[in-house]
Amino acid sequence: YVVTGDAHYKTHYQDILAIREGTKLRPVDYQSIYWDLVLPDQPPPHPDSKLAV
């Protein structure tokens, strides 16, 4: 985000923090590769689950 100024990357960063803090539910099949599958202008590859950290 800092380099590109693209707000999508800031949103992804904030989502990661929220998931880690337990204020946002983890996506289905959430694992370390999940953020490699997320594209800036596309919906998330998996919906949110009912699990929080």
C-alpha positions as CSV (number, residue, x, y, z in Angstrom):
1,Y,0.0,0.0,0.0
2,V,2.8,2.4,0.9
3,V,4.5,2.0,-2.5
4,T,1.4,1.8,-4.7
5,G,-1.1,3.9,-2.8
6,D,-3.7,1.3,-3.8
7,A,-6.4,1.2,-1.1
8,H,-7.1,-2.5,-1.8
9,Y,-3.8,-3.4,-0.2
10,K,-4.5,-1.3,2.9
11,T,-7.9,-3.0,3.2
12,H,-6.2,-6.4,3.0
13,Y,-3.7,-5.4,5.7
14,Q,-6.5,-4.2,7.9
15,D,-8.4,-7.4,7.3
16,I,-5.3,-9.5,8.4
17,L,-5.0,-7.4,11.6
18,A,-8.8,-7.8,12.3
19,I,-8.6,-11.6,11.8
20,R,-5.6,-11.8,14.1
21,E,-7.3,-9.7,16.8
22,G,-10.4,-11.8,16.6
23,T,-12.7,-8.9,15.5
24,K,-13.3,-10.4,12.0
25,L,-14.2,-14.0,11.3
26,R,-11.6,-16.1,9.5
27,P,-12.5,-17.1,5.8
28,V,-13.3,-20.7,5.0
29,D,-10.1,-22.7,4.3
30,Y,-8.0,-19.9,5.8
31,Q,-4.4,-20.8,5.8
32,S,-1.0,-19.2,5.0
33,I,-1.6,-19.3,1.3
34,Y,-5.0,-17.6,1.5
35,W,-3.6,-14.1,1.0
36,D,-1.7,-15.3,-2.1
37,L,-5.1,-16.1,-3.6
38,V,-6.7,-12.7,-2.9
39,L,-6.7,-10.3,-5.8
40,P,-7.0,-6.6,-5.3
41,D,-10.3,-5.9,-7.2
42,Q,-11.9,-9.3,-6.8
43,P,-14.1,-10.7,-4.1
44,P,-12.4,-13.0,-1.6
45,P,-11.8,-16.6,-2.8
46,H,-13.8,-18.0,0.2
47,P,-16.6,-16.6,2.3
48,D,-16.1,-15.9,6.0
49,S,-16.6,-18.9,8.4
50,K,-18.0,-18.8,11.8
51,L,-14.6,-19.1,13.4
52,A,-12.6,-16.3,15.0
53,V,-9.0,-16.5,16.3
